[in-house]
Amino acid sequence: MGVGVSAIDMKDALGNIDQWITSDQRQYVCVCPVHAVMEGFRSPELKRIINAAGMATPDGMPIVWLSRLSGRRNVRRVYGPDLMLAEMARSASTGHTHFLYGGRPGVVERLAERMEHTFGGVRIVGTFTPPMGRVEDLCSDEAADAINQTDPDIVWVGIGSPKQELWMSLMRPRLQARVLIGVGAAFDFHSGLVRQAPRLIQRSGFEWLFRLVQDPRRLWRRYLVANTRFLFEIALQGAGLRRYRL
């Protein structure tokens, strides 16, 4: 559908992050479940942002299954919340430093405390809770200064999609951090504010239904309408009736 998703697994994702930090590159990472693909399908600007990312991870099981059907047998799910935990665990030995940007008041402080407790030796060098507002307003000198003063290797961005992708694209030239990673609901999950779906449900591809039951008023359009449209468009592409270029 014109949205590029990296043919990777978790080991590849962590290796890419290591390489960028070691070589002092400046990259950002988008996670791509069906919702992100559909947002990119509808928005040329968001599609451009995802396709310009250093890595766009196969975040949802439907994306993984489609990747394998297209011949990429190595692809495994690189789920945003899991990527965050895996990198935090790795950082205890690599020394990578982290900044947490996003969440509601009190969330990032609680998240930082949990990460430091769970992964002994990991360094959370700063946190920032942005105000509510347009993404253009969030791309402020205050935010850039707060992040740059701590000089982190990785900035984790949890302000929801597609706002976090737009924010990373706009802020990338202003930040010294080597890697920006948008992880959406990971902040709420790992701070304990929102219950995460059990692993069996995650692997089955029905995590969307678990989340829909938790918050139907906010998520019904995202999952019921968008998922149906996704299946329709993928069927047309698979049949050769529609073609897309990256």
N, C-alpha and C positions, 0 to 999 in steps of 0.2 A: 504493500500500500504506500510505498514511497518513503517509509520510515526505516532507517537502517538500524538493525540490532546486531550487536557483536556476537559472533559465534564462539562463545567462551564458556568456561566453567569457573568455579570459585578460585581454584589455583591460578588460572590465567588472570583473573581480575586482581588478585593480591599481587601477582608478579608484575602486572602493569603499574600498579600503584608504587611498588618498590622502585621500579625502574625510573618513573617520573621524579620521585623524590631524590634518588641517588644522582640523576643527571640534571637536577634542578630545572625541570620543565614546568610549564604552567598549563594544567589541564583541568577540565571538569568532567564529571561523570553523571549521566542520567540513568535512572532505573526505568525499565520499560515493561510494565504490564500491558494488558489490552487497553486499559484506560489511557495510558500515555500514547499508544499507537493511534487511538481514535482522536485524541486531542491534536496530534500532529497531522493526522489525515484532514482534519477540519481547518487547521490553521497553518498556512504556509510559513509564517514566522516561527512557530514552534517546531515545525518540521525541520526548518533550517538549523535551529538551535540544537535539536537532538542529533542531526546528521553531522554537525560540526563538533560534537563532543569527542573527547579522547576515547570514551568508552560508553556504550549504551547497553546496559546489562539486560539479559533475558530474565526479567523479574517474575513473570507469571508462567504457570504451567502451560497454558495454551500457546504461548510464544515458544516455549521449549519444544512442545510437540510439533509445531509447524516447522521449527528449525530442523528437527530430526527428519521429518518427512521430506524436507528439501535436500537432504543428504549430509547435514552437519551432525553426525552421530556423536560428536564429542560434547555437544552442548548440554549443560546442566543448569538448573535454575540458580541465578545469582540474585537472590532476594535482598532488597535493601536492608532490612533489619538484620539478616544473617551476615551480610557483608560488613555491617558496622561491628558486630560482635567478633567476626573473624579477624578484622583488621585491628581491633582493640587488643585481642589476645596476642596477635603477632607483634604489636607495638611494644609489648612488655619486654621483648628481647631486641627489636630493631631500634627502639628509642624514638620512634615517630611521635610527634606531639600533635595535639588535637585541640580544636576550637569548636564549640557548640553554638550554632546560630539558629534561633527559631523557638517554637513552642509558646505555650501560654505562660503567664507569670508564675514563676516557681518551678516550672518543668525542667529547664536546663540545669538548674542547680541540683535538683533531685537526680537527674540523669547523670550528671558529672560524679556525684557522690556514689551512685550505684556502680558506674563503670570503674572508678578507682578502687572500690571495695572488691568487685568481682575479679578484676585483672590487676593484681598487685604489680606495681611498677609502671603502669600506664600513666601518662602525663596529660591531663586536661589543663591547658594553659590559659583558657579563657572561655567565657560564656557571654551571650548577648540575646536578650529577648526583645524582638522588634515590636513596635506598636502596630496596631491594625491600620491598614491603608493600602493604597495602590503600590504595585511593585516599584514604580518609578520613585515614589516617596521613600521606600525602604532602602533604596540605593543611595544612602546618605554618607556625607563625610564622617559623621559620628560612627557609623558602622564600620567604614573602611579603616578609620584610625584605631578603633577598639581592636580590630582583628590584626592589623599590621603591627601594632605595638607589641603584641605577644609573639609574632613571627611563627605561627604554627606550620607544621607540614601539611596538615589536612584540616579543612573546614567542613564540618557536617552541617547540612542545611535542611531544616525540617519546618518548612512553611507551607507544605502542600503543593500538589501539582495542579496546574502548570506554572504557578507563581514561582516555585523554587527554580525551575529551569530558566525562566526569564531573568530572575535575579542573578543566577550564576553567570549567564551570558553577559549581562550588563556590568557586573562587578568583577568579572575575570581580569580585565585590564588594570583594575585599581588595587588588586590584592597581591601581596607578596607570597602568600601560601602556595605551595606547589600544587595541591589538589583540592578541588571543591567537589563534594559529593552530596547530591540531593537524595534524601532518604525518606521523605514524607512522614508516614505515621510511625516510623521507628522511634521517634522521641516519646510519643505517648505509650507505645508498647513497652519500651525498656525502662521507662520511669515508673511503670506499674499503673498508669492511669487508665489504660484501655487493655482489655483482655485480648491476647493473640489467639488465633485459631490453632487447635491442636495439629501436630505434625501430620497426622493421617489425613485430615481435611485439607491441609496445605498441598500435600502430594496428590490428592485426588483431583485438584483443579477447582474445587468448590469453596475456596476461601472467600470468594466474592459473596457467596450466599451467607456465610457465617457473619461477615461484616454487614451485609444488608439487614439481617435480622437485628443486629445490634443498633443500627442507626438508619432505619428505613426512610425517614423523612429527608435526610440529606443525601442518601446514596441511591435511591431507587432509580433515578434517571441515569446516573452513571452506569449502573450495572445492567438494568433490564433493557433500557433503550439502546445504550451504546454497545452492549454485548451482542444484541440481535443484529445491529447494523454491521458490526465487525464480522460476524459469521457470513452475512450476505455478501459483503465486499470481498472477503477472502475466497468465497465460493466462486465469485466472478473472476477473480484473479487466477485461481487455480484452474478454471476452465479455459483460460486464455482469452476471455472476453474483455478484460481490462489489463492494461500493462502500466507499470510505473517505473520511473527512473529515479535513482538516488542523486 
